[in-house]
Amino acid sequence: MSKNGIPEMTGIMVCGHGSRNQNAAREFATVAEGLKARYPDVPVEYGYLEFCNPVISEGLDRLRAKGVTRVLAVPGMLFAAGHAKNDIPSVLNTYQAQNPGTVINYGRELGIDLKMIRAAGARIQEALDTANREQGEVALHDTLLMVVGRGSSDPDANSNVSKVMRMLWEGFGFGWGETCYSGVTFPLVGPGLSHAAKLGYKRIIVFPYFLFTGVLVKRIYSESDAVAANHPEIQFIKASYLSDHPLVLDTFQDRVQEIVEGQALMNCQMCKYREQVLGFEAEVGLPQESHHHHVEGIGGGLENCPCNGDCDASCRDEDFCKAHGLPWTPVHSHASPAPLEPVHDHSHGHGHPHDHSHDHAHGHSHDHDHGHGHSHDHDHSHGHAHDHHHHPYPHADHPHGPRSMEKKKS
């Protein structure tokens, strides 16, 4: 038994999304290193869903090679949307089914947490201090806070960004607060900042509520610069993302301890896959499956790309590639020619007891028995083949989204 109460032959797995930006991958790895320092006598590994190595299964292999038979898997996600609810569990379920004797207990996302709010507040305060020192002080009542979330097709995750914004707005006492997103939902960064610029504030703080750098953070800052160029009368201040702030690492540690103590409680009451969420009723009972297996471990940018690892996805732009003599590698599609059949007989710990029996019009039934380290027995008899497309977003034609931001043409 470790000093943190973790039994022998137990390891920790930090599951990330992955990025084409090598700096983002390095920053994510620092979280795993930070947890290793906090659990010196417990094996800790990490892995990614896509674009980066090691992939999650490789991290799990390394834990097994160290004699680990029970894995405490923590999603490196701010909120529970498709990656935390579908993609990562599907990878873990498949791995466990293929490796008898290995038990994987799955924790919850970082979520709405006062430690995360304090970490965000620290990043905003750093930006304010720098701006006041370099450009002169502006009263908080004359300042607008714009919190930028990743954006998701899950309305619960999107609403959490709004709650983070409200707590920061009220905590600091800014004159106004707004929320926008980098993609998938609305409003996007450009329309959001253009709207905010009309409200008459002297300063706008742009804060990406992201864990790490990457393609999207770079584009958020680029969008901010573009809107700022049209409004020279307003100070646009770019705050840093969360990164490996000590309070972020504290929250990761809390999520590990929740699994150990059987308290990893996800917010199932607001889950669009379990309950009828307004506008998303068609997604109740959809199967749990990954949409990322076809891009696992494909790596980041091109070796000879001018980005030098700080990728902004230029290598996905055909004109850029032609100008630099690079092969064009377009953005991946979520359709897969050879889908991996998801395995649904697994054990992982959300720690909430439910007995569910669902019968759905598209032809599958779920029988769930949940406890800590709970097991799901799903009987899927589908009348259709899965090509692993994402379920269509119901507001895809919204004028202020939901496509992801495009790289600014130079």
Steps between C-alpha positions, in 0.01 A plus 500: 500500500641839399491801731205628290298188577552343156538120519798314358489396133292812426607762247377838377423571134447859380300497175539800270354607169822570312602782268694555180685767698804342664513772765150396610611138524800600710282708732260210549793276588592744779168418669595133511841597637329717761285207609806275516652745747183481712483119478868401515426136586219450245557436126364792295469504120317704238372462145297676230192436291644643181789673321755432776701212632474314727140403439292396800544127440880543502486674835286215633752249362776672696297480820438129448871448437561646846270242657190720521171309508270788595507830312358829626427681172447876514377695195716806434190695404353818643141389445311181419402504135553241227866433576445433871166321456562297184848501348718436804263246663477312171879471480520390864214251462662343196838477670354339812305247295818408312708470818327278756633556847526877454230707669459863393314741727407820319485836675321819415606813317653803675162673476366797692738517793599790722867411462466526123320834539786626717756382244306683228484809719877489544555497122261793454666695782841446337364649177344794685821574689704497179249720315478751785878520518557534125190688381370678807227402740141452388227459761347154527158658446628619161625152410316217325603138557469263204544135597562276199407133532594216270144447386316171479188340360406431864294789645586403857872547435437829320289631786782422742720751318231761561498413869878536519468839333231613744703399805805685366292804401338525840819409684701782342214747463555564129262740329371223275562138406443297185564145378597376156651182355777391268277266301217246478243728667421872503592780522849461358784726611474748212126571533525491879777758520342717231181508706693575820680790332164674450425512873719802572768358732852639499672165543413142401680209666506194272549190714519156333365254757727228365742272679782530247618686193432365154349578164178642644663722764720651230191566288315657794783750540505557124124569496549741789768688306272521195211650697737730692629641170147624428465660844816697586306685770476179709783321680487128413696304762583133441516297821686171514326162507507289818807281430654315796393746768542332842125520563438312174732224622318506835173437315648209305614353830151545643354307206739211566405493867130500409548175309685346795222604737214404267378857455558561128154642431428627151207731432266242347190711568600737218643240261345511154562126459291417809240775523294695250686830469307767312601492133708182540225244560616281210828419677356322804639146512756534222773233526827579674769492232817680403533722194878534525645152449590576136730789602664339802871571507523651152729771636494875483622738232741413223867461591616775265206734561597865574293486820784313677251311714288802602231384261215724387373239250652682203600158369127437452481803267555408136635841393748508789629154414547591135689817594739307727534185291323285758257213447144604569339312789138615530311498828387149585145385450314327778385237255711187515532235231565232763322590823610334821204322649454637853509258791235568763577249773716695738554626850576858590415721791258790485376397843129560438250216536246472219287227355410598146310318233457687173320392187569729208335535165825443313526149632720448804445447869722591793492326836724679749599410852719777638702512817852615577711308255168435332438277205287567195347213311371638172313292247514683169301368209519780247297521189769719344875498455720746688745700291595704809376836382416738782129543555392814309499817708143638502610861442757449226352790302531757781629831357763541777635143488551214538787428260845524656708810452704503183863604483538865404649543154822700509 
